[in-house]
Amino acid sequence: MRKGSWGPVVLAVLALAGSRAYALEVNEIEPNDTSAQADANGAFTGDVMIAGSILPAGDLDRFRLDLATNQVVRFETFGEETYTSGKECDPTVEGTIITVFTADGVTQLIRDGQSSGINQCAAVVAELSAGTYYVQVRSRNKEIPTYKLEIKFQTPAGTEAEPNPSRATATPIIGSDVYETGSHLLATDVDYYAITIPPTGASLRAEVIEPGVGGECTANAMDSELVLEDASGTVLVDDDNGGRGLCSRIDGRGAFPTNPAAHDLAPGTYYLRVISSAAAGVGPTAVFNYRVAVTVVAKDVIFNDGWESGTLGAWTAAVTDNNDLRPSNLAGMTGNWGMRADVNDLNPLYVEDQTPLHESQYRVRFKLDTNGYDPGTAQGHLRTRVFIGFQEAPQRRLFAIVLKRTAAGQYSIGARTRVDTGGFADTAFFDVTPGMHRIEILWTRASGPATSDGVFRLWIDGHAHEAILTAVPNNAGTVDFVRLGAMSVKGGANGTLYFDDFVSHRWTYVGP
């Protein structure tokens, strides 16, 4: 295939239900109230995000997990269209309970009904031996039309390097969804760990758990205290019993975090201090082996602008072609201002945002008003690119949103995304009416050069039109900058496009 041509590389469109290989997201398969039904639906064996619902309020959702080796796993529920920086679980609608059962499907191993996740959502972090388990999600007392259950394996980051009683001797913990192994063999022991927050800024979740499935946290047989400090030694959070039983947990994720001082941390080095609780004294609960599990979630919002300043100044750069691209009251679809692109020649018109920082996942939503724009139909030119995401070095296009208009005046919107061979995968074009439409995409990079598990999703007007491409081999690039406007303009194009309400995220669905 010629590089840059519109002809598609055919990729599978995900049939979400029933998938049991790694995927970003799958749908629950009903019925799944019992272990036998979970068996029939198939076992999960790795990281997965499951979309489910609790309907009616007494519904039970049960999923089977098979572990080939011992694993530390985080089970966590979230609100609709979310990830680990998560949309809040609405306390008036949602409130989940997670229970992990052993292979017999009856013996309860661990349970969280105390909102150990974000807001009213449940979360469990535990070390499990190789074998079969059943994970059950239920509501406290209400219907939940949509929720997400994430099963995320935590990667071993190593073992603390003793002695580490100070910030200067702290053991580094590198990465996210990782855990460090430690020992607290004296009541007076102090273990320091160093965590680096990336240039994007990030929120932190850290939890002390017991090694193995002994249940020391739940049985109140170990009593930890977890302290978060900045580089100067200032204590930001001091938690005694925020985790299971007498164990500790700090969580700065979400819009209304349990620990606000761990939310949207500035770039730099921070320190976790693991000690025994003062309440433990020198008793047996002051001495324990442990794991400290850490999740670092990059700041969710990358950039947003609604042009309410009346300028293009929020953007890194702009190509205006003598003011053909400019803020306008006529373009305002949210608030008073928007951006208009007056197309009257072949010159591109766009604003550029360079805020993305080597993003492996990128979401964006903006509003587009077609406003009678003609891409040049009289000369057989039917398409104009209105949004493009780029890799920086080497510079190349990773994905694009395309506005199409036929000679008969029918508008449609579609998208394409690059694959590592240099070709492209395309969504369908969806017919839309003239006027304003909300466009949102999700681009997710494949996890490795030989792993075709990248994802591209397109939403138009919420869920009115949706397209999903999976098994995308797109590991070669990351999102470094984006452009919005009228691009790849062809002969005969004329008219004005309106744009407004631009928002980009790393994780969460933006929505209307």
WOKAFEN-V168341 format. One record per residue. N is the residue number from 1. SS is DSSP state (helix for helix, strand for strand, loop for the rest). Layout:
BEGIN
n-><N N>
ss-><SS SS>
END
This chain:
BEGIN
n-><1 2 3 4 5 6 7 8 9 10 11 12 13 14 15 16 17 18 19 20 21 22 23 24 25 26 27 28 29 30 31 32 33 34 35 36 37 38 39 40 41 42 43 44 45 46 47 48 49 50 51 52 53 54 55 56 57 58 59 60 61 62 63 64 65 66 67 68 69 70 71 72 73 74 75 76 77 78 79 80 81 82 83 84 85 86 87 88 89 90 91 92 93 94 95 96 97 98 99 100 101 102 103 104 105 106 107 108 109 110 111 112 113 114 115 116 117 118 119 120 121 122 123 124 125 126 127 128 129 130 131 132 133 134 135 136 137 138 139 140 141 142 143 144 145 146 147 148 149 150 151 152 153 154 155 156 157 158 159 160 161 162 163 164 165 166 167 168 169 170 171 172 173 174 175 176 177 178 179 180 181 182 183 184 185 186 187 188 189 190 191 192 193 194 195 196 197 198 199 200 201 202 203 204 205 206 207 208 209 210 211 212 213 214 215 216 217 218 219 220 221 222 223 224 225 226 227 228 229 230 231 232 233 234 235 236 237 238 239 240 241 242 243 244 245 246 247 248 249 250 251 252 253 254 255 256 257 258 259 260 261 262 263 264 265 266 267 268 269 270 271 272 273 274 275 276 277 278 279 280 281 282 283 284 285 286 287 288 289 290 291 292 293 294 295 296 297 298 299 300 301 302 303 304 305 306 307 308 309 310 311 312 313 314 315 316 317 318 319 320 321 322 323 324 325 326 327 328 329 330 331 332 333 334 335 336 337 338 339 340 341 342 343 344 345 346 347 348 349 350 351 352 353 354 355 356 357 358 359 360 361 362 363 364 365 366 367 368 369 370 371 372 373 374 375 376 377 378 379 380 381 382 383 384 385 386 387 388 389 390 391 392 393 394 395 396 397 398 399 400 401 402 403 404 405 406 407 408 409 410 411 412 413 414 415 416 417 418 419 420 421 422 423 424 425 426 427 428 429 430 431 432 433 434 435 436 437 438 439 440 441 442 443 444 445 446 447 448 449 450 451 452 453 454 455 456 457 458 459 460 461 462 463 464 465 466 467 468 469 470 471 472 473 474 475 476 477 478 479 480 481 482 483 484 485 486 487 488 489 490 491 492 493 494 495 496 497 498 499 500 501 502 503 504 505 506 507 508 509 510 511 512>
ss-><loop loop loop loop loop loop loop loop loop loop loop loop loop loop loop loop loop loop loop loop loop loop strand strand strand strand strand loop loop loop loop loop loop loop helix helix helix helix helix helix helix loop strand strand loop loop loop strand strand strand strand strand strand strand loop loop loop loop loop strand strand strand strand strand strand strand strand loop loop loop strand strand strand strand strand strand strand strand loop loop loop loop loop loop loop loop loop loop loop loop loop loop loop loop loop strand strand strand strand strand strand loop loop loop loop loop loop strand strand strand strand strand loop loop loop loop loop loop loop loop loop loop strand strand strand strand strand strand loop loop strand strand strand strand strand strand strand strand strand loop loop loop loop strand strand strand strand strand strand strand strand strand strand strand strand strand strand strand strand loop loop loop loop loop loop loop helix helix helix loop strand strand strand loop loop loop loop strand strand strand strand strand strand strand loop loop loop loop loop loop strand strand strand strand strand strand strand loop loop loop loop strand strand strand strand strand strand strand strand loop loop loop loop loop loop loop loop loop loop loop loop loop loop strand strand strand strand strand strand loop loop loop loop loop strand strand strand strand strand loop loop loop loop loop loop loop loop loop strand strand strand loop loop loop loop loop loop loop loop helix helix helix loop loop strand loop loop strand strand strand strand strand strand strand strand strand loop helix helix helix loop loop loop helix helix helix loop strand strand strand strand strand strand strand strand strand strand strand loop loop strand strand strand strand strand loop loop loop loop loop loop loop loop loop loop loop strand strand strand loop loop loop loop loop strand strand strand strand loop loop loop loop loop loop loop loop loop strand strand strand strand strand strand loop loop loop loop loop strand strand strand strand strand loop loop loop loop loop strand loop strand strand strand strand strand strand strand strand strand loop loop loop loop strand loop loop helix helix helix loop loop loop strand strand strand strand strand strand strand strand strand loop loop loop loop strand strand strand strand strand strand strand strand strand strand loop loop loop loop loop strand strand strand strand strand strand strand strand loop loop loop loop loop strand strand strand loop loop loop strand strand strand loop loop loop strand strand strand strand strand strand strand strand strand loop loop loop strand loop loop strand loop loop strand strand strand strand strand strand strand loop loop loop loop strand strand strand strand strand strand strand strand loop loop loop loop loop loop strand loop strand strand strand strand strand strand strand loop loop loop loop loop loop strand strand strand strand strand strand strand strand strand strand strand strand loop loop loop loop loop loop loop>
END
